[in-house]
Amino acid sequence: QLGCAAPSASLATRGENSCGVFLSKLQLGCAAPSASLATLILRKSRERDILIAMDQSACVSFPYIAAYDARALILGSMPGAASLAANAYYAHPRNAFWRILADLWGCEPLTDYPSRYAFLYAKRIALWDAARACIRQGSADHTIREARLNDIPSLLAKYPGIRHVFLNGTKAAELFGKCELPPASRDIPRTLMPSTSPANTAPYESKLAAWAALRRTLEEQYKSD
């Protein structure tokens, strides 16, 4: 589980996984269809443990989350210390990411990971980080060094419905700019968004206003589908 709480009985009886989404339609960063989520997370955890044993400032990111019909990709830099500790995306209580998504669509607060991941699936939003591994002090993006990139080109090839990349902060944009995209993906639109991290001290209202571009873009894409 990617930091998810136990599913409710209603979710279980509907054949859904602990993140409240159908695994037949949602790929949680699996390297191959035969790879189980448990095996994948174990491998990731072991990789993280090995790196941490070598260097206490080493970080390894999470598998991606992408519905089969994803239309937009939100790309961060590397999960912060609180998220790595919780093994869950944007887990810091002061990170505005989940609050912004809920407010953009005027829905109830997304307070648990089953509802958060189900929301991403329903809105056709894929989620990942640009760096697969790096050395970093604390959670500060400006201290990231020796970053190894995730295979974003393969993600875009696997999910050709992704038509826009939203970059959560300047470090995500910097790392994404280093990706060697294939010709089919080089012109994919990308938008730099204000970081949702508490390290970005801009007012919440200004962050929310900027992130409204995500909803506008998705709604335009829904109309063209």
Number of C-alpha atoms within 10 A of each C-alpha: 15 20 18 19 14 15 16 12 8 9 17 13 9 11 12 16 18 23 24 24 23 17 16 11 12 20 20 22 19 17 12 9 10 7 11 13 19 11 11 18 19 12 12 16 16 12 15 19 16 12 18 15 11 10 12 12 16 21 27 22 26 27 22 19 22 26 26 19 18 23 22 25 26 20 25 25 26 28 26 23 19 16 19 21 12 15 19 19 28 21 22 19 13 12 17 19 21 21 19 21 22 16 14 17 11 9 11 10 14 18 11 14 23 22 19 20 26 19 20 18 24 13 20 21 22 27 25 25 26 29 27 19 23 19 19 22 15 14 19 13 19 10 11 21 13 11 18 14 18 21 14 19 16 12 17 19 14 11 19 15 16 23 19 19 23 21 25 23 20 17 20 23 21 13 20 23 11 10 15 12 18 12 8 11 15 11 11 13 12 16 16 17 22 18 23 24 21 14 12 14 10 13 8 14 10 10 19 20 12 12 23 16 15 20 14 12 14 19 12 10 15 12 7 7 5
